[in-house]
Amino acid sequence: MRNGPVLFVFGLLAMVISWGCIVMGSVKQIGTLASHADLMTGALYPVNRPGTAHQGAEVYRELGCNQCHTRFAVQDELSFGAELTKLGDATNSVELAVAALLKVNPEWNEAKAKDKLNDLPLTMVERTIPYFADRAVKLLEAADAKAQMTVYNLGADIERGWGARQTVARDMIYDSTVLAGTQRIGPDLANIGTRAPADHVGAWEFTPTVTNIVGTTTNLTNLPEDQRLNWHLVHLYDPKAHVSNSIMPSYRFLFRAISREQAGTVSGALKFPSGKGPKTEIIVPTRKALALAAWLMDQRADTSLPEGPIPLLAPAPEKTAEQKAAKDEDKAEGKS
């Protein structure tokens, strides 16, 4: 075929161009990412993990935990709103604000607008595009009032409290192996280091049973670091100790069992919830268990980035009756 060499050259050229654009383009884009410096504090994010947590990443990979967990929080498209926070100082500030509100919300009447001004801050528009939110803010500012745009950071992960923003490529630039995961048999771990144990399972049912650690309280938001570490270690040893209907496998081979008679002055033993744990032995974590727990506590992406901002959030909207019923059904049927 006389045109064979020409076709071969064009075919090869097409492959090279495609490879260069798709593969090398991505490598160049992601490979040049560096830590971001906060404009206010100068602090860098992300930074390389400390030694123990770095070793824990290898334990996570070795155990295949990424087969049941993901490490990326997702969010829907942002939605915007506008909020009136303060009236102006002019003597006719109320009249000016009312006039502006009627332009923002033409369906209101003057009496309703005045009534709304008695309860500030006032949400003027919500869940709209940036143009309408910005227009509302400018109208109120022109009326000598103070207003601000708000952002509805939407999505199931955000509403569950699994993160303040979506996970982006920069969050993982120091990971030698990015184990993002593909399915959520268990909860997402991208921000598990920022969540109190009661929130670890998110939408799934959770029954806190830590009365021998923090008294009778079930509010674990401010649990000290050593007690959070103990929570993770106990969960690795016996997942059902804290999450009664957990389907997570036990990793007891990461721990050593020592009889109480031979325990002596052994330190670092696990503190189990009342009625849980071995009766005649104490359980001590190995280095691998401590490394894995340290890695879990280091999972946090709570810093605002240019490509993943954490904006001023608007209040979460009230759930409808259908949404509440669906959540109750998830709790009844879900597994942790």
Protein Blocks (a to p, Z undefined) as FASTA:
>chain_A
ZZlmmmmmmmmmmmmmmmmmmmmmmmmmmmmpccdddfklopacdddddfklmmmmmmmm
mnommmmbccbdcddddddddddfbdcfbfklmmmmmmmmmmmmmmbcfklmmmmmmmcc
ddfbgciafklmmmmmmmmmmnopacddddddedjklmnopafbdcdfklmmmpmbaceb
jbdfbccfklmmmpcfklmnmmaccdddfkkmnojafbfklgcfklmmmmmmmmmmmmml
mmmmbcbdcdfklpccddfklnmmaghiacddehiajfkbccdddfklmmmmmmmmmgcc
fbccfklccddddddddddfklmmmmmmmmmmmcZZ
